[in-house]
Amino acid sequence: MYESLAHFAQSWGLVAFMIFFAGVLVYALWPKNRDKFNAAARSVLEDNDRPDAGRPGADDKKESRDG
């Protein structure tokens, strides 16, 4: 029982992880996502007073920083 379960997990587990890895690559390299990833890469270099200052819609909040 253990050997057959281990064989199943090793063979189909490898296939599942390869499919998952291919999906991650497709998502990461999809041209539509390029702008989002470039903005995320540049965001750490921007000098903002507030962490959400560069996010769209962040100015819509009417909350004070202290309260």
C-alpha positions as CSV (number, residue, x, y, z in Angstrom):
1,M,0.0,0.0,0.0
2,Y,2.7,2.5,1.0
3,E,4.8,1.8,-2.2
4,S,1.9,2.3,-4.5
5,L,0.9,5.5,-2.7
6,A,4.4,6.8,-2.8
7,H,4.7,6.0,-6.5
8,F,1.5,7.8,-7.2
9,A,2.5,10.8,-5.2
10,Q,6.0,10.9,-6.9
11,S,4.7,10.6,-10.4
12,W,1.5,12.7,-10.3
13,G,3.0,15.1,-7.8
14,L,5.7,15.9,-10.3
15,V,3.2,16.5,-13.0
16,A,1.1,18.7,-10.8
17,F,4.1,20.8,-9.8
18,M,5.2,21.2,-13.4
19,I,1.7,22.4,-14.4
20,F,1.7,24.8,-11.5
21,F,5.2,26.1,-12.4
22,A,4.1,26.6,-16.1
23,G,1.1,28.5,-14.9
24,V,3.2,30.8,-12.7
25,L,5.6,31.4,-15.6
26,V,2.7,32.3,-18.0
27,Y,1.2,34.7,-15.4
28,A,4.6,36.3,-14.7
29,L,5.5,36.7,-18.4
30,W,2.0,37.7,-19.7
31,P,2.3,41.0,-21.5
32,K,-0.8,42.4,-19.8
33,N,0.9,42.1,-16.4
34,R,4.0,44.0,-17.4
35,D,2.8,47.4,-16.3
36,K,1.6,46.1,-12.9
37,F,5.0,44.4,-12.2
38,N,7.0,47.4,-13.3
39,A,4.9,49.7,-11.1
40,A,5.5,47.4,-8.1
41,A,9.2,47.3,-8.8
42,R,9.4,51.1,-8.9
43,S,7.2,51.7,-5.9
44,V,10.0,50.7,-3.5
45,L,12.2,53.5,-4.9
46,E,9.6,56.3,-4.6
47,D,9.8,58.7,-1.7
48,N,6.3,58.9,-0.3
49,D,5.3,60.2,3.1
50,R,2.5,57.7,3.3
51,P,2.6,54.1,2.2
52,D,-0.6,54.4,0.2
53,A,0.1,57.8,-1.3
54,G,1.0,56.3,-4.8
55,R,-2.0,54.0,-4.9
56,P,-5.0,55.0,-7.1
57,G,-7.9,56.1,-5.0
58,A,-5.8,56.7,-1.9
59,D,-6.8,60.4,-1.8
60,D,-10.5,59.5,-1.6
61,K,-10.1,58.7,2.1
62,K,-11.0,61.5,4.4
63,E,-9.3,60.1,7.5
64,S,-6.5,62.0,9.3
65,R,-3.2,60.4,9.9
66,D,-3.3,60.8,13.7
67,G,-6.8,59.8,14.3
